[in-house]
Amino acid sequence: MKTLAVSGRTRKIPWFLNIDEFKGSASLLDDVILGTKFAKEAINLMQVQDGRWKTRWGTGYLGTGIPGENNIVAAWPFNRSDGTQDIIAICDSGNSYKTSNLGATWSAITGVTFDVTATQYYFEQAENQLLISNGVDRLTRYNGTAMIRYTPMAAPASLTGTRNVLTAGAYSQFYQVTALNEVGETVGSNEFTITTNKPRNQWIQSSSERIDLSWAAVTGAIRYQVYWSDISGDELLLAETSTTTISFQDDGSYVQNPFFSVPTEDSTGAPAFKMVSFSGSRLWGITDEYVWWSGTDPYVGYFSDAFGGGYQPINKGSGEKLVWVGHFRSGKGDPVATVITKNSKGLGSVWQVALEATTIADTTIIVPNPLRLPGPIGTAAPLGVVSANDRLYIPNSTGIFSLNNQEQVTNILATPELSANIRPDIQGLLDIEMQAGIWFDSKVIFTASEGGGENDIMFGLDTERGEWFYKWTIGFKSFLEVSGDLGRNMLVAVPNSGNTLIQISPNIKGDLGQPFYQSWISGLIPVSEDMTVFARLKETEIELGRPVGTIYFETLGVDDKRGFSSLGTRLITDSVSNIDFTAGLWGEYMFGDDDDVPRTFSQASVKKGKKIRRKINSIQFHVYSSSSDTDFTILKLQARGFIEKLKTPASFFR
């Protein structure tokens, strides 16, 4: 802002106001505190070109609807090894579909269906498979052809044994056996008890003193593990069968592994993870109170401890539920799995789980070390957690927070609030758990609910400028980024209702063919620091970049007689020309009315003004439009007049 100071009381002193620098939305500040840079209102606008406000991206259908389906629940890209990409969509019927041509055609995916009660889905591609979790169904894999789920295996049955040359006696031996497949391990079999005349550590192998165990085969098992103890219920891992052999000879030479007890949960069908994500070289998954990790290559996705996997309770019994897991780093910069929880207040905590390897004899033990970070808070909106710019952006009921290193403090992660400028708007949102977010075009974009029931707005942080834009009057269930034509990525959204995906693009005007309202309002800017000084406002001007459509430029202010009111409005419509050239019969050019689409030309800069002639104490600008195909960029606003030192209005003293 540039203004001329008051230097006298009787001279006619020019007054001039210029606004050509812009900041983001700031609902935290009152109109009279905003100054010239912050926006009191920025509906359906975004910042470009050094922060200047411009019409936001429009929306349009991506391809066609999925035949026979009502609503898409979730969607995600699947990258094939040949460099092509499918889009996978899951519908509220539980059926899933794929398209390889951006929704031009859809085909059903066979294999399994999803539970219709599942409402939020998470996707992670690993080992050329798309892993799908929703907290209801067991972990599902799309392999490029079909949906696959492991079938949980039954625990081994009919475990029995004989003493060979040993005899019955006062020493009890307790055994259990588990079965393993590629993803996990069953719970224990029936506990088999047998007595011997010697304690196990005194058996003589050369004398064939042993217990011969056998059990019934389990369909799908790739190996078995044997657990032993001399106390019932305390069995620890003793040995494993290297094949699907359903027998084992315990001759007393095997040593218990004190770190592995009989599993209390079956993982052979893969748990019903709420979310699965890569961190480091492992896959991580969460249920309400447990975090799981898989082995490393070649056992990525194998969650049994037999393959280097395992699980660990996090804050069990506290009332907090695990809602998000992903890759981040510790305060020292070391990569580490990070878990976010929620509580009844819509907040929660942040945990990091490091795995420490310990080798005992020839066995490597993975020991988890969960650590709750001091200070950071959690979220009830896991779909809204966004990883970008070496930060985790975390939305919750009080604001948008960023997990990152605390400035000027070594080895400490903190979660400062980023959304202070729009805090009243954030804290007024409803149904927080439905919020979703994505990182796209250097912007952290969220969709949320103002009215309740479904997401009905979008807003975001422009990280290049460090400014918020609030709000866009359209909302979605979730976002995804897909590969478009010419190698350009596209922002795509899952609609609140309907069987067609939505594209969000700067090349589209309007929302699904309909115009949307656009509005920018400045702060209420005083004429002078002296609140009793008035200016005789002669005129206001606006400069718009490449305007198209019908745009209104309104000047408002506090005058000497009527208080706050509209001072004048200018309609801007004459900035566009449509010219259609066609080739004539003999090669000359002429104006035509054929069916070709006309080319639209808009001026790079259009300047318009409005005569005012009012005495004002403060001024405010409003630029808005609701016409179809409107597009504009606010480049500059200004006002000019003369300072007048009037008698202080009587209203000041009432």
Secondary structure, DSSP 8 states (H G I E B T S, - for coil): --------SSS-EEEEEEE-----B-TTS-TTTSTTTSEEEEETEEEETTTEEEE--EEEE-S---TT-S-EEEEEEEE-TTS-EEEEEEETTS-EEEESSTTSS-EE-BS----TT----EEEEETTEEEEE-SSS--EEE-SSBEE-----------EEEEET----SEEEEEEEEEE-SS-B------EEEEESS-GGG--GGGTEEEEEE----TT-SEEEEEEESSTT--EEEEE-SSS--EEEE-S----EEEEE--SS--TT----SEEEEETTEEEEE-SSEEEE---TT-TT--SGGGT-EEEESSTTSS-EEEEEEEEE-TTS-EEEEEEEE-TTS---EEEEEEEEEEETTEEEEEEEEEE-SS----S-GGG-EEETTEEEEEETTEEEEEEE-TT-TT-EE--BS-GGGHHHHHT-B-GGG-EEEEETTEEEEEEBSSSSS--EEEEEETTTTEEEEEES---SEEEEEE-GGG-EEEEEE-SSSSS-EEEETT--SBTTB---EEEEE--EES-SSTT-EEEEEEEEEEEEEEES-EEEEEEEEETTTEEEEEEEEEE--SEEEE-EEE-TTS-EEE--SSS--EEEE-S-EEEEEEEEEEEEEEEEEEEE-STT-EEEEEEEEEEEEEE-----GGGG-
